[in-house]
Amino acid sequence: MKTDSSVRAVAFVGDYLPRQCGIASFTSDLLGAVAGTEPPVECWAVSVNDIAGGYRYPDAVRCEIEERDPASYRRAAAFLNSSGVDAISLQHEFGIYGGPAGGHLLALLRDLRMPVVTTLHTVRARLNYHESRVMRELLARSARVVVMTERARAILRDLYRVSPARIDVIPLGISGGPYIAPSHYQERLGLVGKQVLLTFGLLYPHKGIEHVLHALPEVAAEFPDVLYIVLGATHPCELGARGETYRQRLEAIVRERGIEKHVVFDNRYVDPRELAGFIAAADIYLTPYLGEEQASSGTLANAFGAGKPVVSTPYCHAAELLRDGRGVLVPFADAAAIARELRGLLRDPARRQAMADGAYELGREMVWSNVARLYLQSFAVARLQWQPAQRDCGGLRSPGAPPRELPKSDLRYVYHLLIRPFCLSARELLHRTYREAAARIATPVR
């Protein structure tokens, strides 16, 4: 598949590593993948800071936005406009931009003078007033929109009236390493003889891990060597708002259910290489998330692409990726269903291997090199179709069009429109008064 050589430079806007969040990992991976395509594409990033002073970014980050400072979004737009990039790849998730529902982002979009391709990491059918306002303008100002599921595409088409011709469905990328049998890495990690269950990623309440913990006593009764590893630091936003309350609640459940020897909490943000080892060592991967409309999950994509049998709740991404027997779906917040499905899989190694083989094969389509080519196609189409002069029906300017400006100050406009007519009227009034007075003087007295 050839990429369009007209796209020579792309700027990526969003969180960026070493900030600890899923969007930062995605932006960094996508930039690296696009930069590695042929012919070469110049790629660099505009990062969003959630802490004072930002982070120690790599050289790929050339501009920084302070999340809560509206003026920094305008400065970033000016920087981008002068940079000569052909397109912007914008990552959107509620919670990473400042203002009500992330509305500060709109100040950047209103000023940009090149096409924007927006990746929506969450697409919800139910939004509050501020979220809906921001989403509708974001969509209006995006030349193209990327989503990761067909359901997300349907929501944009049916609820937000986005033309299907402007929507691209592109899978979430994965590293694409070779398949490794669990036993190989279990030996490295000191887990020989264990039936390893794994959930990884930043920890916060919507992960639903408590329901797996409630299921474990029943699983452990049949498989006494089962071990559930919960890998990942607490999400920085959760940590700032409520501290370790959620992790402490999970630890309390472990003590109450008497499953201490079957659960390990590894409270770390691990690098990709170490993470790959944990994924390889897992016999079964779990995503018991509670958010039905979650449009993407990097943890799910990476585990599935590595050939892991998956047990998951049917949130948007999982429902599509695991359909047709590619994984096991269980109802939300249903510990009994989780226990039943885990026991069934652990009893049946042949079924687990068949699921692993199918997942790994499909995962080859999700490797970053393929995903990067699809994004480049989207950038190229956005650039070809972008029309700065067009205005949309909602009163917004078209995606990427330069901001409308008031006429330059010129006092001649004021003179001709306001002052001159008044002067003419006043002069005419004086002339008329003079003529009437002259006529009275000239009239003889009788």
BELGIHU-V520197 format. One record per residue. N is the residue number from 1. SS is DSSP state (~ for helix, > for strand, _ for the rest). NEAR is the number of other C-alpha atoms within 10 Angstrom. D_CENTER is the distance of its C-alpha to the mean C-alpha in Angstrom with 1 decimal. Layout:
BEGIN
N/SS/NEAR/D_CENTER  N/SS/NEAR/D_CENTER
END
This chain:
BEGIN
1/_/7/25.9  2/_/10/26.4  3/_/18/23.8  4/_/15/24.7  5/_/12/26.4  6/_/12/25.7  7/_/21/22.3  8/_/18/23.4  9/>/17/20.9  10/>/24/17.2  11/>/23/15.4  12/>/25/11.8  13/>/24/10.3  14/>/23/8.1  15/_/29/9.2  16/_/28/11.8  17/_/20/14.3  18/_/14/16.6  19/_/20/14.5  20/_/16/14.1  21/_/18/10.7  22/~/18/8.5  23/~/20/5.8  24/~/19/9.3  25/~/17/10.6  26/~/21/8.2  27/~/22/8.7  28/~/20/12.3  29/~/19/12.9  30/~/23/11.8  31/~/22/13.9  32/~/17/16.7  33/~/21/16.8  34/~/23/17.0  35/~/19/19.5  36/_/16/21.6  37/_/16/22.2  38/_/11/25.6  39/_/12/26.6  40/_/13/24.9  41/_/18/22.0  42/>/15/21.8  43/>/20/18.3  44/>/21/17.4  45/>/25/14.8  46/>/23/14.4  47/>/27/13.2  48/>/25/12.7  49/>/20/15.4  50/_/19/15.7  51/_/11/19.3  52/_/8/22.3  53/_/9/23.1  54/_/16/19.7  55/_/16/19.7  56/_/10/21.8  57/_/14/19.5  58/_/11/20.7  59/_/8/22.2  60/_/17/19.1  61/>/19/17.9  62/>/13/20.2  63/>/16/19.0  64/>/22/17.6  65/>/25/16.4  66/>/20/17.8  67/_/23/15.4  68/_/18/18.3  69/_/13/20.4  70/~/19/20.2  71/~/13/22.4  72/~/20/20.3  73/~/25/17.7  74/~/21/20.8  75/~/17/22.1  76/~/22/18.9  77/~/19/19.3  78/~/15/23.0  79/~/15/22.2  80/~/21/20.0  81/~/15/22.6  82/_/10/25.3  83/_/12/23.5  84/_/13/24.3  85/_/18/21.0  86/_/20/20.9  87/>/26/17.2  88/>/26/14.0  89/>/26/10.7  90/>/23/8.2  91/>/20/4.5  92/>/22/4.0  93/_/16/4.4  94/_/17/8.1  95/_/12/10.0  96/_/20/8.9  97/_/26/11.1  98/_/20/14.7  99/_/16/17.0  100/~/14/17.3  101/~/21/13.9  102/~/20/12.4  103/_/20/15.1  104/_/21/15.9  105/~/22/13.2  106/~/19/15.6  107/~/17/18.3  108/~/19/16.7  109/~/24/15.9  110/~/22/19.5  111/~/21/21.1  112/_/23/19.4  113/_/21/21.9  114/_/25/20.1  115/>/30/17.8  116/>/30/14.0  117/>/29/11.8  118/>/23/8.5  119/>/22/5.8  120/>/20/4.8  121/_/21/3.3  122/_/18/6.4  123/_/24/9.4  124/_/15/12.5  125/_/12/16.0  126/_/10/17.3  127/_/12/16.2  128/_/8/18.5  129/~/11/20.1  130/~/13/18.0  131/~/16/14.6  132/~/16/16.3  133/~/14/17.6  134/~/19/14.5  135/~/22/12.7  136/~/15/15.9  137/~/17/16.3  138/~/21/12.8  139/~/21/13.6  140/~/20/17.1  141/_/24/16.3  142/_/24/14.1  143/_/27/16.4  144/>/28/14.3  145/>/26/11.3  146/>/23/9.7  147/>/23/9.1  148/_/24/10.2  149/_/23/13.0  150/~/16/16.1  151/~/18/15.9  152/~/25/12.6  153/~/20/14.6  154/~/15/17.6  155/~/15/16.0  156/~/22/15.0  157/~/16/18.5  158/~/12/20.6  159/_/11/19.3  160/_/15/17.8  161/_/12/20.2  162/_/19/18.0  163/_/13/20.2  164/~/14/19.6  165/~/9/20.6  166/~/18/17.4  167/>/22/15.0  168/>/21/14.3  169/>/17/13.6  170/_/19/12.7  171/_/22/12.7  172/_/22/10.6  173/_/25/13.0  174/>/27/15.6  175/_/19/18.4  176/_/17/21.1  177/_/12/24.1  178/_/10/27.4  179/_/15/28.0  180/_/15/29.8  181/_/17/31.9  182/~/21/31.1  183/~/19/34.6  184/~/14/34.2  185/~/19/31.6  186/~/21/33.1  187/~/13/36.3  188/~/12/34.5  189/_/12/32.8  190/_/9/36.1  191/_/18/35.0  192/_/16/37.8  193/_/11/39.0  194/_/20/35.9  195/>/21/33.8  196/>/23/30.4  197/>/22/27.5  198/>/22/24.1  199/>/25/20.9  200/>/24/18.7  201/_/23/15.7  202/_/21/15.4  203/>/23/17.8  204/_/20/17.4  205/~/17/19.3  206/~/12/17.0  207/~/17/17.5  208/_/20/20.9  209/~/23/22.8  210/~/20/25.9  211/~/21/26.5  212/~/23/26.9  213/~/22/29.2  214/~/21/31.3  215/~/19/31.6  216/~/26/32.7  217/~/18/36.3  218/~/18/37.1  219/~/21/35.4  220/~/17/37.3  221/~/11/40.5  222/~/12/40.5  223/_/16/38.7  224/_/14/39.9  225/_/16/38.1  226/>/21/34.6  227/>/22/32.2  228/>/24/28.7  229/>/19/26.6  230/>/21/23.7  231/>/21/22.1  232/_/18/19.8  233/_/21/20.1  234/>/23/19.3  235/_/19/16.0  236/~/17/16.8  237/~/13/16.0  238/~/16/18.2  239/~/15/20.7  240/~/10/21.0  241/~/9/21.4  242/~/11/23.5  243/_/14/24.3  244/_/16/25.1  245/~/15/26.1  246/~/19/24.0  247/~/19/25.1  248/~/11/28.7  249/~/12/28.6  250/~/19/27.7  251/~/18/30.5  252/~/12/32.8  253/~/17/32.2  254/~/21/33.0  255/~/10/36.3  256/~/11/37.1  257/~/13/36.8  258/_/12/38.6  259/_/19/36.0  260/~/13/35.9  261/~/13/36.9  262/~/21/34.2  263/>/18/31.1  264/>/16/29.7  265/>/14/27.1  266/>/13/25.9  267/_/14/24.3  268/_/14/22.8  269/_/18/19.7  270/_/16/21.0  271/_/8/20.6  272/~/11/19.6  273/~/8/23.2  274/~/10/24.3  275/~/17/21.4  276/~/17/22.6  277/~/17/26.0  278/~/23/25.0  279/~/26/23.2  280/~/21/26.3  281/~/27/28.6  282/_/27/27.1  283/_/26/29.2  284/>/25/26.7  285/>/25/23.0  286/>/26/21.9  287/>/24/18.7  288/_/27/20.3  289/_/21/17.3  290/_/18/18.2  291/_/15/15.2  292/_/15/16.2  293/_/17/13.3  294/_/19/10.6  295/_/21/9.1  296/_/22/8.3  297/_/20/10.2  298/~/17/10.7  299/~/19/14.1  300/~/25/15.2  301/~/22/14.6  302/~/22/16.4  303/~/27/19.2  304/~/27/19.8  305/~/28/19.9  306/_/28/22.4  307/_/29/24.6  308/_/31/24.4  309/>/28/25.6  310/>/28/23.0  311/>/22/23.8  312/>/22/21.0  313/>/25/20.6  314/_/25/19.6  315/_/22/16.0  316/~/22/14.4  317/~/26/13.3  318/~/26/16.5  319/~/18/18.8  320/~/15/18.2  321/~/19/18.1  322/_/21/21.2  323/_/12/23.3  324/_/9/26.8  325/_/11/27.7  326/_/19/25.1  327/_/22/24.4  328/>/22/25.6  329/>/22/24.0  330/>/18/25.4  331/_/15/25.3  332/_/19/23.2  333/_/17/25.0  334/_/16/28.0  335/~/20/29.6  336/~/16/32.5  337/~/17/30.5  338/~/29/28.6  339/~/21/32.1  340/~/14/33.5  341/~/16/31.0  342/~/21/31.0  343/~/18/34.7  344/~/14/34.9  345/~/19/32.7  346/~/18/34.6  347/~/13/37.8  348/_/10/36.9  349/~/12/36.1  350/~/11/36.6  351/~/14/34.0  352/~/20/31.5  353/~/17/32.4  354/~/14/32.0  355/~/22/28.5  356/~/24/27.7  357/~/19/29.2  358/~/18/27.4  359/~/24/23.9  360/~/22/24.7  361/~/16/25.9  362/~/16/23.0  363/~/22/20.7  364/~/18/22.4  365/~/16/20.5  366/~/22/17.1  367/>/21/18.2  368/~/22/16.3  369/~/20/19.3  370/~/19/19.0  371/~/19/15.2  372/~/24/15.9  373/~/19/18.7  374/~/19/16.8  375/~/22/14.3  376/~/22/17.5  377/~/17/19.1  378/~/25/16.3  379/~/25/16.8  380/~/21/20.6  381/~/18/20.7  382/~/24/18.7  383/~/21/21.3  384/~/12/24.2  385/~/12/23.4  386/_/20/22.5  387/_/16/25.3  388/_/16/25.4  389/_/11/28.5  390/_/13/27.1  391/>/13/26.5  392/_/11/24.8  393/_/9/26.7  394/_/10/24.9  395/_/7/26.4  396/_/15/23.3  397/>/19/23.8  398/_/23/22.3  399/_/30/19.0  400/_/26/19.8  401/_/22/23.3  402/_/16/25.0  403/_/15/25.5  404/_/9/28.8  405/_/6/31.4  406/_/6/34.7  407/_/6/37.9  408/_/6/39.2  409/_/8/41.8  410/_/8/45.3  411/~/9/48.2  412/~/11/50.0  413/~/10/47.6  414/~/11/48.7  415/~/13/52.3  416/~/11/52.5  417/~/11/50.5  418/~/11/52.0  419/~/12/54.8  420/~/13/56.9  421/~/12/57.4  422/~/13/58.5  423/~/12/60.8  424/~/11/62.4  425/~/11/62.9  426/~/12/64.5  427/~/12/66.7  428/~/12/67.8  429/~/12/68.6  430/~/12/70.8  431/~/12/72.6  432/~/12/73.3  433/~/12/74.6  434/~/12/76.8  435/~/12/78.2  436/~/12/79.0  437/~/11/80.7  438/~/11/82.7  439/~/10/83.8  440/~/11/85.1  441/~/10/87.1  442/~/9/88.6  443/_/8/89.7  444/_/6/93.5  445/_/6/94.4  446/_/3/96.7
END
